Amino acid sequence: MIPFAKTSPVPPENCHLACAIEQIGDRWTMLILRSALFGVRRFDHFQAELSIPRTILSGRLAALTRNGLLEKRPYKEDGKRSRPEYVLTDKAEALRPVMIALMQWGDDWLADGEAPPLRFTQATTRQPVHAAFVNADGARVETGDMRVALRR
């Protein structure tokens, strides 16, 4: 076991965090994913919601599709030509807790005392929920009680 106080046990070229950041790390990509996680699927809706230049949006949607985070599916409105909509894949859905954790981190550290714009709650109890580490039994684990083990 390696405590967190040591240097990183994985060289940068083998770091999956770095690989993940390459796929989702720029501002526009994160905002597109956020919108998709809230249900936006169509090019024009992404463009209107984010005020993102169309060329940038087109490039980011292509990259997200190429990287397996979005899937293009055709849709057709009455009297109009067929167009693609962008549907989250399981790979993107797996980012939901990460995105919520980043939003909550921003609320805690970057909001300058302002109330968070969003509050995540449990559907049945309406109690606030927060990103946290849990063990296999579902019990909360504090970071000071965690260790890192290299896989061999």
N, CA, C and O atoms as a GROMACS GRO file, in nm:
protein
  608
    1MET      N    1   0.084  -0.118   0.000
    1MET     CA    2   0.000   0.000   0.000
    1MET      C    3   0.089   0.125   0.000
    1MET      O    4   0.193   0.129   0.065
    2ILE      N    5   0.045   0.224  -0.073
    2ILE     CA    6   0.119   0.350  -0.084
    2ILE      C    7   0.033   0.461  -0.025
    2ILE      O    8  -0.077   0.484  -0.074
    3PRO      N    9   0.081   0.530   0.080
    3PRO     CA   10   0.002   0.642   0.132
    3PRO      C   11   0.002   0.757   0.032
    3PRO      O   12   0.090   0.765  -0.054
    4PHE      N   13  -0.094   0.845   0.043
    4PHE     CA   14  -0.105   0.958  -0.050
    4PHE      C   15   0.009   1.058  -0.037
    4PHE      O   16   0.028   1.139  -0.127
    5ALA      N   17   0.084   1.055   0.071
    5ALA     CA   18   0.187   1.155   0.094
    5ALA      C   19   0.310   1.135   0.007
    5ALA      O   20   0.397   1.222   0.005
    6LYS      N   21   0.322   1.025  -0.065
    6LYS     CA   22   0.438   0.998  -0.150
    6LYS      C   23   0.415   1.055  -0.290
    6LYS      O   24   0.310   1.112  -0.320
    7THR      N   25   0.517   1.039  -0.375
    7THR     CA   26   0.501   1.083  -0.513
    7THR      C   27   0.409   0.987  -0.587
    7THR      O   28   0.379   0.878  -0.539
    8SER      N   29   0.365   1.030  -0.703
    8SER     CA   30   0.272   0.947  -0.781
    8SER      C   31   0.340   0.817  -0.822
    8SER      O   32   0.452   0.819  -0.874
    9PRO      N   33   0.275   0.704  -0.800
    9PRO     CA   34   0.335   0.576  -0.836
    9PRO      C   35   0.323   0.540  -0.984
    9PRO      O   36   0.375   0.436  -1.026
   10VAL      N   37   0.256   0.624  -1.062
   10VAL     CA   38   0.233   0.594  -1.204
   10VAL      C   39   0.298   0.702  -1.288
   10VAL      O   40   0.273   0.821  -1.265
   11PRO      N   41   0.382   0.665  -1.386
   11PRO     CA   42   0.442   0.767  -1.472
   11PRO      C   43   0.335   0.841  -1.553
   11PRO      O   44   0.232   0.782  -1.587
   12PRO      N   45   0.357   0.968  -1.584
   12PRO     CA   46   0.256   1.047  -1.654
   12PRO      C   47   0.205   0.983  -1.783
   12PRO      O   48   0.087   0.994  -1.815
   13GLU      N   49   0.292   0.917  -1.857
   13GLU     CA   50   0.248   0.858  -1.984
   13GLU      C   51   0.154   0.739  -1.966
   13GLU      O   52   0.088   0.697  -2.061
   14ASN      N   53   0.146   0.684  -1.845
   14ASN     CA   54   0.054   0.573  -1.815
   14ASN      C   55  -0.062   0.616  -1.727
   14ASN      O   56  -0.138   0.531  -1.679
   15CYS      N   57  -0.077   0.745  -1.706
   15CYS     CA   58  -0.178   0.795  -1.612
   15CYS      C   59  -0.315   0.807  -1.680
   15CYS      O   60  -0.331   0.881  -1.776
   16HIS      N   61  -0.411   0.733  -1.628
   16HIS     CA   62  -0.545   0.739  -1.686
   16HIS      C   63  -0.614   0.871  -1.658
   16HIS      O   64  -0.706   0.910  -1.730
   17LEU      N   65  -0.573   0.941  -1.553
   17LEU     CA   66  -0.627   1.076  -1.529
   17LEU      C   67  -0.589   1.167  -1.645
   17LEU      O   68  -0.674   1.241  -1.695
   18ALA      N   69  -0.463   1.162  -1.687
   18ALA     CA   70  -0.420   1.245  -1.800
   18ALA      C   71  -0.495   1.208  -1.928
   18ALA      O   72  -0.533   1.296  -2.005
   19CYS      N   73  -0.516   1.079  -1.950
   19CYS     CA   74  -0.593   1.035  -2.068
   19CYS      C   75  -0.736   1.086  -2.062
   19CYS      O   76  -0.791   1.129  -2.164
   20ALA      N   77  -0.796   1.082  -1.944
   20ALA     CA   78  -0.934   1.131  -1.928
   20ALA      C   79  -0.941   1.280  -1.956
   20ALA      O   80  -1.032   1.327  -2.024
   21ILE      N   81  -0.845   1.355  -1.903
   21ILE     CA   82  -0.843   1.501  -1.924
   21ILE      C   83  -0.828   1.532  -2.072
   21ILE      O   84  -0.887   1.629  -2.121
   22GLU      N   85  -0.751   1.453  -2.144
   22GLU     CA   86  -0.737   1.475  -2.289
   22GLU      C   87  -0.871   1.461  -2.360
   22GLU      O   88  -0.895   1.531  -2.459
   23GLN      N   89  -0.959   1.373  -2.313
   23GLN     CA   90  -1.088   1.353  -2.379
   23GLN      C   91  -1.194   1.452  -2.335
   23GLN      O   92  -1.281   1.488  -2.414
   24ILE      N   93  -1.190   1.498  -2.210
   24ILE     CA   94  -1.301   1.581  -2.160
   24ILE      C   95  -1.257   1.712  -2.096
   24ILE      O   96  -1.342   1.786  -2.046
   25GLY      N   97  -1.127   1.743  -2.097
   25GLY     CA   98  -1.076   1.848  -2.010
   25GLY      C   99  -1.092   1.992  -2.052
   25GLY      O  100  -1.077   2.080  -1.967
   26ASP      N  101  -1.120   2.023  -2.178
   26ASP     CA  102  -1.129   2.165  -2.210
   26ASP      C  103  -1.268   2.220  -2.174
   26ASP      O  104  -1.364   2.145  -2.160
   27ARG      N  105  -1.275   2.351  -2.160
   27ARG     CA  106  -1.396   2.418  -2.112
   27ARG      C  107  -1.520   2.385  -2.195
   27ARG      O  108  -1.624   2.348  -2.140
   28TRP      N  109  -1.509   2.398  -2.327
   28TRP     CA  110  -1.626   2.375  -2.411
   28TRP      C  111  -1.673   2.230  -2.402
   28TRP      O  112  -1.793   2.204  -2.396
   29THR      N  113  -1.580   2.136  -2.402
   29THR     CA  114  -1.618   1.995  -2.393
   29THR      C  115  -1.691   1.967  -2.263
   29THR      O  116  -1.792   1.896  -2.262
   30MET      N  117  -1.642   2.022  -2.153
   30MET     CA  118  -1.708   2.002  -2.023
   30MET      C  119  -1.848   2.062  -2.024
   30MET      O  120  -1.942   2.002  -1.972
   31LEU      N  121  -1.863   2.179  -2.084
   31LEU     CA  122  -1.995   2.243  -2.088
   31LEU      C  123  -2.092   2.166  -2.179
   31LEU      O  124  -2.211   2.157  -2.149
   32ILE      N  125  -2.042   2.112  -2.289
   32ILE     CA  126  -2.126   2.030  -2.376
   32ILE      C  127  -2.172   1.905  -2.301
   32ILE      O  128  -2.289   1.869  -2.306
   33LEU      N  129  -2.079   1.840  -2.231
   33LEU     CA  130  -2.116   1.722  -2.153
   33LEU      C  131  -2.216   1.757  -2.043
   33LEU      O  132  -2.311   1.683  -2.019
   34ARG      N  133  -2.195   1.870  -1.978
   34ARG     CA  134  -2.290   1.912  -1.874
   34ARG      C  135  -2.429   1.928  -1.934
   34ARG      O  136  -2.528   1.880  -1.877
   35SER      N  137  -2.437   1.997  -2.047
   35SER     CA  138  -2.567   2.016  -2.112
   35SER      C  139  -2.628   1.882  -2.152
   35SER      O  140  -2.748   1.861  -2.133
   36ALA      N  141  -2.547   1.792  -2.205
   36ALA     CA  142  -2.597   1.660  -2.244
   36ALA      C  143  -2.647   1.583  -2.122
   36ALA      O  144  -2.749   1.514  -2.130
   37LEU      N  145  -2.577   1.593  -2.010
   37LEU     CA  146  -2.620   1.526  -1.888
   37LEU      C  147  -2.753   1.582  -1.837
   37LEU      O  148  -2.826   1.512  -1.767
   38PHE      N  149  -2.784   1.706  -1.871
   38PHE     CA  150  -2.912   1.766  -1.834
   38PHE      C  151  -3.018   1.747  -1.943
   38PHE      O  152  -3.130   1.798  -1.930
   39GLY      N  153  -2.984   1.674  -2.051
   39GLY     CA  154  -3.086   1.637  -2.149
   39GLY      C  155  -3.078   1.704  -2.285
   39GLY      O  156  -3.160   1.673  -2.371
   40VAL      N  157  -2.983   1.792  -2.308
   40VAL     CA  158  -2.970   1.855  -2.440
   40VAL      C  159  -2.914   1.751  -2.537
   40VAL      O  160  -2.822   1.677  -2.503
   41ARG      N  161  -2.972   1.745  -2.659
   41ARG     CA  162  -2.930   1.644  -2.756
   41ARG      C  163  -2.904   1.701  -2.896
   41ARG      O  164  -2.833   1.638  -2.975
   42ARG      N  165  -2.958   1.816  -2.926
   42ARG     CA  166  -2.952   1.866  -3.064
   42ARG      C  167  -2.853   1.982  -3.078
   42ARG      O  168  -2.835   2.064  -2.988
   43PHE      N  169  -2.789   1.983  -3.196
   43PHE     CA  170  -2.685   2.081  -3.224
   43PHE      C  171  -2.732   2.223  -3.193
   43PHE      O  172  -2.665   2.297  -3.120
   44ASP      N  173  -2.846   2.261  -3.249
   44ASP     CA  174  -2.894   2.398  -3.230
   44ASP      C  175  -2.924   2.429  -3.084
   44ASP      O  176  -2.907   2.542  -3.040
   45HIS      N  177  -2.968   2.328  -3.010
   45HIS     CA  178  -2.996   2.350  -2.867
   45HIS      C  179  -2.866   2.368  -2.788
   45HIS      O  180  -2.859   2.452  -2.698
   46PHE      N  181  -2.762   2.289  -2.821
   46PHE     CA  182  -2.631   2.310  -2.758
   46PHE      C  183  -2.581   2.451  -2.790
   46PHE      O  184  -2.535   2.524  -2.702
   47GLN      N  185  -2.592   2.488  -2.917
   47GLN     CA  186  -2.540   2.618  -2.961
   47GLN      C  187  -2.611   2.732  -2.891
   47GLN      O  188  -2.547   2.827  -2.846
   48ALA      N  189  -2.742   2.724  -2.881
   48ALA     CA  190  -2.819   2.831  -2.817
   48ALA      C  191  -2.792   2.836  -2.667
   48ALA      O  192  -2.777   2.945  -2.610
   49GLU      N  193  -2.786   2.721  -2.602
   49GLU     CA  194  -2.767   2.718  -2.457
   49GLU      C  195  -2.629   2.768  -2.416
   49GLU      O  196  -2.614   2.837  -2.316
   50LEU      N  197  -2.527   2.732  -2.495
   50LEU     CA  198  -2.390   2.762  -2.456
   50LEU      C  199  -2.333   2.887  -2.524
   50LEU      O  200  -2.227   2.935  -2.484
   51SER      N  201  -2.401   2.940  -2.624
   51SER     CA  202  -2.348   3.052  -2.704
   51SER      C  203  -2.208   3.018  -2.755
   51SER      O  204  -2.118   3.102  -2.752
   52ILE      N  205  -2.192   2.898  -2.800
   52ILE     CA  206  -2.064   2.848  -2.850
   52ILE      C  207  -2.060   2.866  -3.002
   52ILE      O  208  -2.160   2.838  -3.069
   53PRO      N  209  -1.948   2.910  -3.056
   53PRO     CA  210  -1.939   2.920  -3.202
   53PRO      C  211  -1.966   2.784  -3.267
   53PRO      O  212  -1.924   2.680  -3.217
   54ARG      N  213  -2.036   2.786  -3.379
   54ARG     CA  214  -2.079   2.663  -3.444
   54ARG      C  215  -1.961   2.574  -3.485
   54ARG      O  216  -1.969   2.452  -3.473
   55THR      N  217  -1.853   2.634  -3.531
   55THR     CA  218  -1.737   2.554  -3.572
   55THR      C  219  -1.675   2.483  -3.453
   55THR      O  220  -1.634   2.367  -3.464
   56ILE      N  221  -1.668   2.550  -3.340
   56ILE     CA  222  -1.613   2.487  -3.219
   56ILE      C  223  -1.705   2.376  -3.172
   56ILE      O  224  -1.660   2.267  -3.138
   57LEU      N  225  -1.836   2.403  -3.171
   57LEU     CA  226  -1.932   2.302  -3.130
   57LEU      C  227  -1.924   2.178  -3.220
   57LEU      O  228  -1.923   2.065  -3.170
   58SER      N  229  -1.917   2.200  -3.349
   58SER     CA  230  -1.908   2.089  -3.444
   58SER      C  231  -1.785   2.003  -3.415
   58SER      O  232  -1.793   1.880  -3.414
   59GLY      N  233  -1.672   2.068  -3.392
   59GLY     CA  234  -1.548   1.995  -3.363
   59GLY      C  235  -1.554   1.918  -3.232
   59GLY      O  236  -1.510   1.803  -3.225
   60ARG      N  237  -1.610   1.981  -3.129
   60ARG     CA  238  -1.620   1.913  -2.998
   60ARG      C  239  -1.718   1.796  -3.003
   60ARG      O  240  -1.691   1.691  -2.946
   61LEU      N  241  -1.832   1.814  -3.071
   61LEU     CA  242  -1.927   1.703  -3.084
   61LEU      C  243  -1.865   1.586  -3.162
   61LEU      O  244  -1.887   1.470  -3.128
   62ALA      N  245  -1.788   1.618  -3.265
   62ALA     CA  246  -1.720   1.512  -3.342
   62ALA      C  247  -1.621   1.438  -3.253
   62ALA      O  248  -1.613   1.315  -3.258
   63ALA      N  249  -1.544   1.511  -3.172
   63ALA     CA  250  -1.447   1.447  -3.082
   63ALA      C  251  -1.517   1.363  -2.976
   63ALA      O  252  -1.473   1.252  -2.947
   64LEU      N  253  -1.625   1.415  -2.918
   64LEU     CA  254  -1.699   1.339  -2.817
   64LEU      C  255  -1.759   1.212  -2.878
   64LEU      O  256  -1.764   1.108  -2.811
   65THR      N  257  -1.802   1.220  -3.002
   65THR     CA  258  -1.855   1.102  -3.071
   65THR      C  259  -1.742   1.004  -3.101
   65THR      O  260  -1.756   0.884  -3.077
   66ARG      N  261  -1.632   1.054  -3.153
   66ARG     CA  262  -1.515   0.970  -3.184
   66ARG      C  263  -1.461   0.900  -3.059
   66ARG      O  264  -1.416   0.785  -3.066
   67ASN      N  265  -1.466   0.969  -2.945
   67ASN     CA  266  -1.414   0.913  -2.820
   67ASN      C  267  -1.516   0.827  -2.746
   67ASN      O  268  -1.489   0.780  -2.636
   68GLY      N  269  -1.633   0.806  -2.806
   68GLY     CA  270  -1.730   0.715  -2.748
   68GLY      C  271  -1.812   0.770  -2.634
   68GLY      O  272  -1.870   0.694  -2.556
   69LEU      N  273  -1.818   0.904  -2.621
   69LEU     CA  274  -1.897   0.965  -2.514
   69LEU      C  275  -2.037   1.004  -2.561
   69LEU      O  276  -2.131   1.006  -2.482
   70LEU      N  277  -2.050   1.033  -2.689
   70LEU     CA  278  -2.180   1.062  -2.748
   70LEU      C  279  -2.200   0.971  -2.868
   70LEU      O  280  -2.104   0.929  -2.933
   71GLU      N  281  -2.324   0.941  -2.897
   71GLU     CA  282  -2.360   0.862  -3.014
   71GLU      C  283  -2.454   0.947  -3.100
   71GLU      O  284  -2.551   1.003  -3.050
   72LYS      N  285  -2.423   0.954  -3.230
   72LYS     CA  286  -2.510   1.027  -3.323
   72LYS      C  287  -2.626   0.938  -3.363
   72LYS      O  288  -2.608   0.823  -3.404
   73ARG      N  289  -2.747   0.994  -3.351
   73ARG     CA  290  -2.868   0.922  -3.396
   73ARG      C  291  -2.951   1.019  -3.480
   73ARG      O  292  -2.964   1.136  -3.444
   74PRO      N  293  -3.007   0.971  -3.589
   74PRO     CA  294  -3.088   1.062  -3.672
   74PRO      C  295  -3.224   1.088  -3.609
   74PRO      O  296  -3.284   1.002  -3.544
   75TYR      N  297  -3.271   1.209  -3.630
   75TYR     CA  298  -3.409   1.244  -3.595
   75TYR      C  299  -3.464   1.329  -3.708
   75TYR      O  300  -3.388   1.391  -3.783
   76LYS      N  301  -3.594   1.333  -3.721
   76LYS     CA  302  -3.655   1.411  -3.828
   76LYS      C  303  -3.782   1.476  -3.776
   76LYS      O  304  -3.871   1.408  -3.724
   77GLU      N  305  -3.789   1.608  -3.790
   77GLU     CA  306  -3.912   1.680  -3.758
   77GLU      C  307  -3.997   1.687  -3.883
   77GLU      O  308  -3.944   1.686  -3.994
   78ASP      N  309  -4.127   1.693  -3.867
   78ASP     CA  310  -4.219   1.698  -3.981
   78ASP      C  311  -4.180   1.810  -4.077
   78ASP      O  312  -4.161   1.925  -4.036
   79GLY      N  313  -4.169   1.776  -4.204
   79GLY     CA  314  -4.141   1.874  -4.307
   79GLY      C  315  -3.997   1.920  -4.313
   79GLY      O  316  -3.965   2.011  -4.390
   80LYS      N  317  -3.909   1.861  -4.236
   80LYS     CA  318  -3.767   1.901  -4.237
   80LYS      C  319  -3.680   1.780  -4.270
   80LYS      O  320  -3.724   1.666  -4.263
   81ARG      N  321  -3.556   1.809  -4.305
   81ARG     CA  322  -3.463   1.702  -4.336
   81ARG      C  323  -3.417   1.632  -4.208
   81ARG      O  324  -3.429   1.686  -4.098
   82SER      N  325  -3.366   1.513  -4.224
   82SER     CA  326  -3.313   1.436  -4.111
   82SER      C  327  -3.185   1.502  -4.060
   82SER      O  328  -3.102   1.549  -4.138
   83ARG      N  329  -3.170   1.506  -3.929
   83ARG     CA  330  -3.051   1.563  -3.865
   83ARG      C  331  -3.006   1.469  -3.754
   83ARG      O  332  -3.083   1.385  -3.707
   84PRO      N  333  -2.879   1.485  -3.711
   84PRO     CA  334  -2.836   1.400  -3.599
   84PRO      C  335  -2.867   1.465  -3.464
   84PRO      O  336  -2.867   1.588  -3.451
   85GLU      N  337  -2.894   1.381  -3.366
   85GLU     CA  338  -2.894   1.426  -3.228
   85GLU      C  339  -2.786   1.346  -3.158
   85GLU      O  340  -2.745   1.240  -3.206
   86TYR      N  341  -2.741   1.397  -3.046
   86TYR     CA  342  -2.627   1.340  -2.976
   86TYR      C  343  -2.673   1.283  -2.843
   86TYR      O  344  -2.719   1.356  -2.755
   87VAL      N  345  -2.661   1.151  -2.830
   87VAL     CA  346  -2.713   1.080  -2.714
   87VAL      C  347  -2.594   1.032  -2.630
   87VAL      O  348  -2.495   0.982  -2.683
   88LEU      N  349  -2.606   1.048  -2.499
   88LEU     CA  350  -2.502   1.003  -2.408
   88LEU      C  351  -2.484   0.852  -2.416
   88LEU      O  352  -2.582   0.778  -2.422
   89THR      N  353  -2.360   0.807  -2.416
   89THR     CA  354  -2.331   0.664  -2.407
   89THR      C  355  -2.314   0.627  -2.260
   89THR      O  356  -2.314   0.714  -2.173
   90ASP      N  357  -2.300   0.499  -2.233
   90ASP     CA  358  -2.273   0.455  -2.096
   90ASP      C  359  -2.143   0.516  -2.044
   90ASP      O  360  -2.131   0.548  -1.926
   91LYS      N  361  -2.046   0.531  -2.134
   91LYS     CA  362  -1.917   0.591  -2.096
   91LYS      C  363  -1.938   0.734  -2.046
   91LYS      O  364  -1.876   0.775  -1.948
   92ALA      N  365  -2.024   0.809  -2.111
   92ALA     CA  366  -2.053   0.946  -2.067
   92ALA      C  367  -2.138   0.946  -1.941
   92ALA      O  368  -2.114   1.026  -1.851
   93GLU      N  369  -2.236   0.857  -1.932
   93GLU     CA  370  -2.319   0.849  -1.811
   93GLU      C  371  -2.234   0.821  -1.688
   93GLU      O  372  -2.264   0.869  -1.579
   94ALA      N  373  -2.126   0.744  -1.707
   94ALA     CA  374  -2.036   0.715  -1.595
   94ALA      C  375  -1.966   0.840  -1.544
   94ALA      O  376  -1.911   0.840  -1.433
   95LEU      N  377  -1.967   0.947  -1.623
   95LEU     CA  378  -1.908   1.075  -1.580
   95LEU      C  379  -2.002   1.157  -1.492
   95LEU      O  380  -1.958   1.254  -1.431
   96ARG      N  381  -2.128   1.119  -1.483
   96ARG     CA  382  -2.226   1.199  -1.406
   96ARG      C  383  -2.177   1.227  -1.264
   96ARG      O  384  -2.179   1.343  -1.223
   97PRO      N  385  -2.133   1.126  -1.186
   97PRO     CA  386  -2.086   1.158  -1.050
   97PRO      C  387  -1.962   1.247  -1.049
   97PRO      O  388  -1.944   1.328  -0.959
   98VAL      N  389  -1.877   1.230  -1.150
   98VAL     CA  390  -1.756   1.314  -1.160
   98VAL      C  391  -1.796   1.459  -1.187
   98VAL      O  392  -1.743   1.551  -1.124
   99MET      N  393  -1.889   1.479  -1.279
   99MET     CA  394  -1.935   1.614  -1.313
   99MET      C  395  -2.002   1.680  -1.192
   99MET      O  396  -1.980   1.798  -1.165
  100ILE      N  397  -2.085   1.604  -1.121
  100ILE     CA  398  -2.151   1.659  -1.002
  100ILE      C  399  -2.047   1.694  -0.897
  100ILE      O  400  -2.057   1.799  -0.833
  101ALA      N  401  -1.948   1.607  -0.879
  101ALA     CA  402  -1.841   1.636  -0.782
  101ALA      C  403  -1.766   1.763  -0.821
  101ALA      O  404  -1.735   1.844  -0.734
  102LEU      N  405  -1.737   1.782  -0.949
  102LEU     CA  406  -1.669   1.905  -0.994
  102LEU      C  407  -1.756   2.028  -0.973
  102LEU      O  408  -1.706   2.133  -0.932
  103MET      N  409  -1.886   2.016  -1.000
  103MET     CA  410  -1.977   2.129  -0.976
  103MET      C  411  -1.978   2.165  -0.827
  103MET      O  412  -1.972   2.282  -0.791
  104GLN      N  413  -1.987   2.064  -0.742
  104GLN     CA  414  -1.990   2.090  -0.598
  104GLN      C  415  -1.856   2.145  -0.550
  104GLN      O  416  -1.854   2.230  -0.460
  105TRP      N  417  -1.746   2.100  -0.607
  105TRP     CA  418  -1.616   2.157  -0.573
  105TRP      C  419  -1.613   2.305  -0.611
  105TRP      O  420  -1.568   2.389  -0.533
  106GLY      N  421  -1.662   2.338  -0.731
  106GLY     CA  422  -1.670   2.478  -0.773
  106GLY      C  423  -1.758   2.560  -0.681
  106GLY      O  424  -1.725   2.674  -0.649
  107ASP      N  425  -1.870   2.502  -0.637
  107ASP     CA  426  -1.959   2.572  -0.542
  107ASP      C  427  -1.885   2.602  -0.413
  107ASP      O  428  -1.898   2.711  -0.357
  108ASP      N  429  -1.806   2.506  -0.365
  108ASP     CA  430  -1.736   2.522  -0.238
  108ASP      C  431  -1.616   2.615  -0.245
  108ASP      O  432  -1.589   2.688  -0.150
  109TRP      N  433  -1.545   2.616  -0.357
  109TRP     CA  434  -1.416   2.685  -0.363
  109TRP      C  435  -1.411   2.804  -0.458
  109TRP      O  436  -1.317   2.883  -0.449
  110LEU      N  437  -1.506   2.819  -0.546
  110LEU     CA  438  -1.496   2.924  -0.648
  110LEU      C  439  -1.613   3.021  -0.649
  110LEU      O  440  -1.614   3.114  -0.729
  111ALA      N  441  -1.711   3.002  -0.563
  111ALA     CA  442  -1.835   3.079  -0.571
  111ALA      C  443  -1.830   3.214  -0.500
  111ALA      O  444  -1.927   3.289  -0.507
  112ASP      N  445  -1.722   3.247  -0.432
  112ASP     CA  446  -1.709   3.376  -0.362
  112ASP      C  447  -1.828   3.406  -0.272
  112ASP      O  448  -1.877   3.519  -0.270
  113GLY      N  449  -1.874   3.306  -0.199
  113GLY     CA  450  -1.982   3.327  -0.103
  113GLY      C  451  -2.122   3.324  -0.161
  113GLY      O  452  -2.220   3.331  -0.087
  114GLU      N  453  -2.133   3.315  -0.292
  114GLU     CA  454  -2.266   3.308  -0.354
  114GLU      C  455  -2.327   3.170  -0.331
  114GLU      O  456  -2.255   3.071  -0.320
  115ALA      N  457  -2.457   3.165  -0.324
  115ALA     CA  458  -2.526   3.037  -0.310
  115ALA      C  459  -2.508   2.956  -0.439
  115ALA      O  460  -2.508   3.014  -0.548
  116PRO      N  461  -2.492   2.825  -0.428
  116PRO     CA  462  -2.478   2.743  -0.549
  116PRO      C  463  -2.602   2.756  -0.638
  116PRO      O  464  -2.714   2.762  -0.588
  117PRO      N  465  -2.582   2.760  -0.770
  117PRO     CA  466  -2.697   2.773  -0.860
  117PRO      C  467  -2.782   2.646  -0.866
  117PRO      O  468  -2.901   2.652  -0.897
  118LEU      N  469  -2.722   2.532  -0.836
  118LEU     CA  470  -2.794   2.405  -0.839
  118LEU      C  471  -2.777   2.333  -0.706
  118LEU      O  472  -2.676   2.348  -0.637
  119ARG      N  473  -2.878   2.256  -0.671
  119ARG     CA  474  -2.870   2.172  -0.552
  119ARG      C  475  -2.918   2.033  -0.592
  119ARG      O  476  -3.028   2.018  -0.645
  120PHE      N  477  -2.835   1.934  -0.567
  120PHE     CA  478  -2.871   1.796  -0.599
  120PHE      C  479  -2.934   1.733  -0.477
  120PHE      O  480  -2.881   1.741  -0.366
  121THR      N  481  -3.050   1.669  -0.498
  121THR     CA  482  -3.123   1.607  -0.388
  121THR      C  483  -3.164   1.465  -0.425
  121THR      O  484  -3.175   1.431  -0.543
  122GLN      N  485  -3.186   1.384  -0.322
  122GLN     CA  486  -3.240   1.251  -0.344
  122GLN      C  487  -3.386   1.265  -0.383
  122GLN      O  488  -3.461   1.339  -0.320
  123ALA      N  489  -3.427   1.195  -0.488
  123ALA     CA  490  -3.563   1.210  -0.541
  123ALA      C  491  -3.670   1.177  -0.438
  123ALA      O  492  -3.771   1.248  -0.429
  124THR      N  493  -3.650   1.072  -0.360
  124THR     CA  494  -3.756   1.028  -0.268
  124THR      C  495  -3.763   1.111  -0.142
  124THR      O  496  -3.872   1.138  -0.091
  125THR      N  497  -3.646   1.153  -0.088
  125THR     CA  498  -3.646   1.225   0.040
  125THR      C  499  -3.627   1.375   0.024
  125THR      O  500  -3.655   1.452   0.116
  126ARG      N  501  -3.580   1.416  -0.093
  126ARG     CA  502  -3.547   1.556  -0.120
  126ARG      C  503  -3.433   1.609  -0.031
  126ARG      O  504  -3.414   1.730  -0.019
  127GLN      N  505  -3.359   1.518   0.030
  127GLN     CA  506  -3.243   1.555   0.110
  127GLN      C  507  -3.126   1.583   0.016
  127GLN      O  508  -3.111   1.516  -0.087
  128PRO      N  509  -3.041   1.683   0.049
  128PRO     CA  510  -2.925   1.711  -0.036
  128PRO      C  511  -2.832   1.590  -0.045
  128PRO      O  512  -2.816   1.515   0.052
  129VAL      N  513  -2.772   1.572  -0.161
  129VAL     CA  514  -2.672   1.467  -0.179
  129VAL      C  515  -2.539   1.533  -0.215
  129VAL      O  516  -2.536   1.640  -0.277
  130HIS      N  517  -2.431   1.468  -0.176
  130HIS     CA  518  -2.297   1.519  -0.200
  130HIS      C  519  -2.209   1.406  -0.252
  130HIS      O  520  -2.227   1.290  -0.215
  131ALA      N  521  -2.116   1.440  -0.337
  131ALA     CA  522  -2.020   1.341  -0.386
  131ALA      C  523  -1.932   1.297  -0.270
  131ALA      O  524  -1.890   1.380  -0.189
  132ALA      N  525  -1.906   1.168  -0.261
  132ALA     CA  526  -1.825   1.114  -0.152
  132ALA      C  527  -1.766   0.980  -0.194
  132ALA      O  528  -1.813   0.916  -0.288
  133PHE      N  529  -1.663   0.937  -0.123
  133PHE     CA  530  -1.608   0.804  -0.141
  133PHE      C  531  -1.681   0.708  -0.049
  133PHE      O  532  -1.708   0.739   0.067
  134VAL      N  533  -1.714   0.591  -0.102
  134VAL     CA  534  -1.775   0.486  -0.020
  134VAL      C  535  -1.701   0.355  -0.047
  134VAL      O  536  -1.646   0.334  -0.155
  135ASN      N  537  -1.701   0.267   0.053
  135ASN     CA  538  -1.637   0.136   0.034
  135ASN      C  539  -1.737   0.038  -0.026
  135ASN      O  540  -1.851   0.075  -0.057
  136ALA      N  541  -1.695  -0.087  -0.042
  136ALA     CA  542  -1.781  -0.188  -0.104
  136ALA      C  543  -1.909  -0.213  -0.026
  136ALA      O  544  -2.008  -0.259  -0.083
  137ASP      N  545  -1.909  -0.182   0.103
  137ASP     CA  546  -2.029  -0.198   0.186
  137ASP      C  547  -2.120  -0.076   0.183
  137ASP      O  548  -2.227  -0.076   0.244
  138GLY      N  549  -2.077   0.030   0.112
  138GLY     CA  550  -2.157   0.151   0.104
  138GLY      C  551  -2.130   0.251   0.215
  138GLY      O  552  -2.196   0.355   0.222
  139ALA      N  553  -2.033   0.222   0.302
  139ALA     CA  554  -2.000   0.314   0.411
  139ALA      C  555  -1.906   0.424   0.360
  139ALA      O  556  -1.816   0.397   0.281
  140ARG      N  557  -1.928   0.546   0.405
  140ARG     CA  558  -1.846   0.660   0.364
  140ARG      C  559  -1.702   0.640   0.413
  140ARG      O  560  -1.678   0.593   0.524
  141VAL      N  561  -1.605   0.678   0.327
  141VAL     CA  562  -1.463   0.668   0.359
  141VAL      C  563  -1.401   0.807   0.343
  141VAL      O  564  -1.413   0.868   0.236
  142GLU      N  565  -1.336   0.856   0.446
  142GLU     CA  566  -1.266   0.984   0.438
  142GLU      C  567  -1.132   0.964   0.366
  142GLU      O  568  -1.074   0.856   0.372
  143THR      N  569  -1.083   1.068   0.299
  143THR     CA  570  -0.959   1.054   0.222
  143THR      C  571  -0.841   1.018   0.310
  143THR      O  572  -0.749   0.949   0.265
  144GLY      N  573  -0.840   1.064   0.435
  144GLY     CA  574  -0.731   1.029   0.526
  144GLY      C  575  -0.726   0.882   0.561
  144GLY      O  576  -0.626   0.834   0.613
  145ASP      N  577  -0.833   0.811   0.534
  145ASP     CA  578  -0.841   0.667   0.563
  145ASP      C  579  -0.824   0.584   0.436
  145ASP      O  580  -0.853   0.464   0.436
  146MET      N  581  -0.777   0.646   0.329
  146MET     CA  582  -0.758   0.574   0.202
  146MET      C  583  -0.611   0.550   0.176
  146MET      O  584  -0.526   0.628   0.220
  147ARG      N  585  -0.581   0.444   0.105
  147ARG     CA  586  -0.446   0.412   0.060
  147ARG      C  587  -0.455   0.375  -0.087
  147ARG      O  588  -0.562   0.342  -0.139
  148VAL      N  589  -0.341   0.382  -0.154
  148VAL     CA  590  -0.333   0.347  -0.296
  148VAL      C  591  -0.251   0.219  -0.308
  148VAL      O  592  -0.144   0.209  -0.248
  149ALA      N  593  -0.300   0.123  -0.383
  149ALA     CA  594  -0.227  -0.001  -0.407
  149ALA      C  595  -0.200  -0.015  -0.556
  149ALA      O  596  -0.291   0.003  -0.638
  150LEU      N  597  -0.078  -0.046  -0.592
  150LEU     CA  598  -0.045  -0.071  -0.731
  150LEU      C  599  -0.100  -0.207  -0.772
  150LEU      O  600  -0.091  -0.304  -0.696
  151ARG      N  601  -0.158  -0.214  -0.890
  151ARG     CA  602  -0.203  -0.343  -0.943
  151ARG      C  603  -0.084  -0.409  -1.011
  151ARG      O  604  -0.008  -0.345  -1.082
  152ARG      N  605  -0.070  -0.533  -0.989
  152ARG     CA  606   0.043  -0.606  -1.049
  152ARG      C  607  -0.008  -0.704  -1.152
  152ARG      O  608   0.072  -0.775  -1.214
   0.00000   0.00000   0.00000
